[in-house]
Amino acid sequence: MNAKSEQSNPQSNPQSNQEAPREHPAMGQIVGYLKDYPFLLITIAGLLILSGILIFDLEKLKEFKWLIYGVVLVPLVIQFFIEYQKIAARRAAERGVTAAPPAGAVPTPAPMPIPVPASALPVSTKALWSLALLIMILLALNETSAEEFHDSDLMLGYLVFAGTAGVLAWLALGDVKQQRARGKVLAVTNLVFATLVALSAIGWLMEVDPVPMTPSADVQSIEQPQIWTAQTSKSSENTVAAAAAPPVSNAALANAAPAAVALAGQYILRDFTVGGMPIPLNGALSISRASSDTYQWQAHYAGQGFEGVQTESSNGQFIRRNGLWYQRVTQSDAVDWEDTGEIPMLMAHDGANLQLRYSNDGTEIVTTWQRDVE
């Protein structure tokens, strides 16, 4: 009778308990093993998601960079921190057991702990490091332009620094609670600010890039013909001579007085050089007269980049003052663009061809245009 009950009850058979896990799926075994490590389980799930994205499309992986930090690295760091706390608590308990008196000995009452005043405790070093990181982030944010906020790599950097500052602030709070240091207000402030910066960085990472400026219909309709060759006219020879001149500084440009001719019209790009190196670009330029000495311009460039065809649009003014020409860019969709004010410019123009020469951060830029006669 007892043998029958043992056969009918599989739970009483230890051999059946050992064989049961073999029937579980592999994923179930992994989850069962990691049930005590929830954040590590989240990290593995994030890696599986990223692996699926990588299998289907490598380019799509760039759009999910924030997932690496939010669902993979951050839970992994949290899990390591939790395990460290467990090990520290276990070692403290072992030290307490070792220091306990033998069973037959008469325990000696331990002296009452003398409370240490908070003013005598040192300021938490972790809180100070967290504050230093947040100050660096604040200074970097102050120097970041509106276009750079759409740079995913820069936002990932902000996210990593903010996360590090937040972890340091959290550790500093632990030191304050255990009366090893002081600076609770500083740690809480750092934690709140780091959280705000991290959330802002994640928001900018998910933000869609701004729509590039659309040039006017006249500029869009201009097509890029063959490379321009020099004409035999005297004015054209002057233009080519200006193009072959050595690099000049902003001071030299300011002392140059080009001829004043009608600039309004549509132009197509013939040559674009930066620091003496030609850049293969297509471009169109539209110039309209705003006043006697001011012209409004709008330029549109297109060229082949590492990620396909790249376009860039900008607009501004050509200003003539005291016989000298100046250029100012008032708007551009370039990522690294910033308003630098009026830049001295050397202009060569014969009514059909236009050449602009100016210096940007010490680098000479020369653009040659031809008037579109169509």
MOMOGI-V227720 format. One record per residue. N is the residue number from 1. PHI is phi in whole degrees, 0 to 359 (none if undefined). Layout:
n=(N & N)
phi=(PHI & PHI)
//
This chain:
n=(1 & 2 & 3 & 4 & 5 & 6 & 7 & 8 & 9 & 10 & 11 & 12 & 13 & 14 & 15 & 16 & 17 & 18 & 19 & 20 & 21 & 22 & 23 & 24 & 25 & 26 & 27 & 28 & 29 & 30 & 31 & 32 & 33 & 34 & 35 & 36 & 37 & 38 & 39 & 40 & 41 & 42 & 43 & 44 & 45 & 46 & 47 & 48 & 49 & 50 & 51 & 52 & 53 & 54 & 55 & 56 & 57 & 58 & 59 & 60 & 61 & 62 & 63 & 64 & 65 & 66 & 67 & 68 & 69 & 70 & 71 & 72 & 73 & 74 & 75 & 76 & 77 & 78 & 79 & 80 & 81 & 82 & 83 & 84 & 85 & 86 & 87 & 88 & 89 & 90 & 91 & 92 & 93 & 94 & 95 & 96 & 97 & 98 & 99 & 100 & 101 & 102 & 103 & 104 & 105 & 106 & 107 & 108 & 109 & 110 & 111 & 112 & 113 & 114 & 115 & 116 & 117 & 118 & 119 & 120 & 121 & 122 & 123 & 124 & 125 & 126 & 127 & 128 & 129 & 130 & 131 & 132 & 133 & 134 & 135 & 136 & 137 & 138 & 139 & 140 & 141 & 142 & 143 & 144 & 145 & 146 & 147 & 148 & 149 & 150 & 151 & 152 & 153 & 154 & 155 & 156 & 157 & 158 & 159 & 160 & 161 & 162 & 163 & 164 & 165 & 166 & 167 & 168 & 169 & 170 & 171 & 172 & 173 & 174 & 175 & 176 & 177 & 178 & 179 & 180 & 181 & 182 & 183 & 184 & 185 & 186 & 187 & 188 & 189 & 190 & 191 & 192 & 193 & 194 & 195 & 196 & 197 & 198 & 199 & 200 & 201 & 202 & 203 & 204 & 205 & 206 & 207 & 208 & 209 & 210 & 211 & 212 & 213 & 214 & 215 & 216 & 217 & 218 & 219 & 220 & 221 & 222 & 223 & 224 & 225 & 226 & 227 & 228 & 229 & 230 & 231 & 232 & 233 & 234 & 235 & 236 & 237 & 238 & 239 & 240 & 241 & 242 & 243 & 244 & 245 & 246 & 247 & 248 & 249 & 250 & 251 & 252 & 253 & 254 & 255 & 256 & 257 & 258 & 259 & 260 & 261 & 262 & 263 & 264 & 265 & 266 & 267 & 268 & 269 & 270 & 271 & 272 & 273 & 274 & 275 & 276 & 277 & 278 & 279 & 280 & 281 & 282 & 283 & 284 & 285 & 286 & 287 & 288 & 289 & 290 & 291 & 292 & 293 & 294 & 295 & 296 & 297 & 298 & 299 & 300 & 301 & 302 & 303 & 304 & 305 & 306 & 307 & 308 & 309 & 310 & 311 & 312 & 313 & 314 & 315 & 316 & 317 & 318 & 319 & 320 & 321 & 322 & 323 & 324 & 325 & 326 & 327 & 328 & 329 & 330 & 331 & 332 & 333 & 334 & 335 & 336 & 337 & 338 & 339 & 340 & 341 & 342 & 343 & 344 & 345 & 346 & 347 & 348 & 349 & 350 & 351 & 352 & 353 & 354 & 355 & 356 & 357 & 358 & 359 & 360 & 361 & 362 & 363 & 364 & 365 & 366 & 367 & 368 & 369 & 370 & 371 & 372 & 373 & 374)
phi=(none & 293 & 296 & 294 & 293 & 291 & 285 & 282 & 253 & 291 & 289 & 279 & 262 & 296 & 292 & 292 & 294 & 287 & 278 & 297 & 298 & 294 & 277 & 285 & 294 & 298 & 296 & 296 & 295 & 295 & 296 & 295 & 289 & 264 & 294 & 273 & 233 & 295 & 289 & 294 & 295 & 296 & 299 & 296 & 298 & 297 & 296 & 296 & 296 & 297 & 296 & 297 & 296 & 295 & 292 & 278 & 202 & 291 & 293 & 295 & 297 & 294 & 282 & 243 & 299 & 296 & 293 & 298 & 275 & 280 & 242 & 244 & 285 & 297 & 300 & 296 & 295 & 297 & 295 & 297 & 295 & 295 & 296 & 297 & 295 & 296 & 295 & 296 & 293 & 294 & 293 & 296 & 293 & 295 & 296 & 294 & 292 & 295 & 280 & 290 & 286 & 299 & 295 & 274 & 277 & 276 & 294 & 267 & 298 & 286 & 295 & 295 & 293 & 274 & 296 & 267 & 297 & 298 & 292 & 277 & 284 & 285 & 291 & 300 & 295 & 296 & 295 & 292 & 295 & 298 & 297 & 297 & 297 & 292 & 294 & 299 & 296 & 296 & 295 & 293 & 297 & 293 & 265 & 271 & 279 & 296 & 290 & 290 & 293 & 268 & 278 & 295 & 296 & 294 & 292 & 295 & 298 & 300 & 295 & 294 & 295 & 294 & 296 & 297 & 297 & 294 & 295 & 297 & 295 & 295 & 295 & 295 & 297 & 297 & 295 & 293 & 295 & 271 & 58 & 263 & 201 & 236 & 119 & 294 & 298 & 297 & 295 & 296 & 298 & 298 & 295 & 294 & 294 & 297 & 296 & 296 & 296 & 297 & 295 & 296 & 297 & 296 & 297 & 290 & 295 & 271 & 286 & 282 & 301 & 296 & 290 & 300 & 297 & 268 & 292 & 295 & 297 & 295 & 289 & 294 & 281 & 279 & 258 & 270 & 273 & 290 & 295 & 287 & 249 & 295 & 278 & 264 & 289 & 294 & 295 & 292 & 297 & 296 & 296 & 295 & 296 & 294 & 291 & 273 & 292 & 292 & 301 & 236 & 270 & 298 & 295 & 293 & 297 & 293 & 269 & 269 & 237 & 287 & 288 & 265 & 229 & 294 & 256 & 302 & 151 & 250 & 229 & 240 & 283 & 251 & 205 & 220 & 235 & 235 & 62 & 85 & 258 & 289 & 245 & 287 & 222 & 258 & 200 & 221 & 227 & 241 & 237 & 227 & 273 & 263 & 206 & 296 & 237 & 227 & 236 & 269 & 226 & 219 & 238 & 223 & 242 & 215 & 204 & 275 & 244 & 292 & 252 & 106 & 288 & 250 & 239 & 211 & 232 & 204 & 212 & 178 & 226 & 257 & 238 & 251 & 220 & 56 & 80 & 245 & 256 & 226 & 240 & 223 & 263 & 263 & 203 & 203 & 262 & 291 & 295 & 264 & 282 & 213 & 287 & 259 & 79 & 280 & 245 & 301 & 218 & 260 & 238 & 236 & 211 & 240 & 94 & 247 & 237 & 226 & 232 & 241 & 229 & 209 & 243 & 236 & 55 & 84 & 255 & 280 & 239 & 234 & 238 & 241 & 234 & 235 & 295 & 274 & 268 & 281)
//
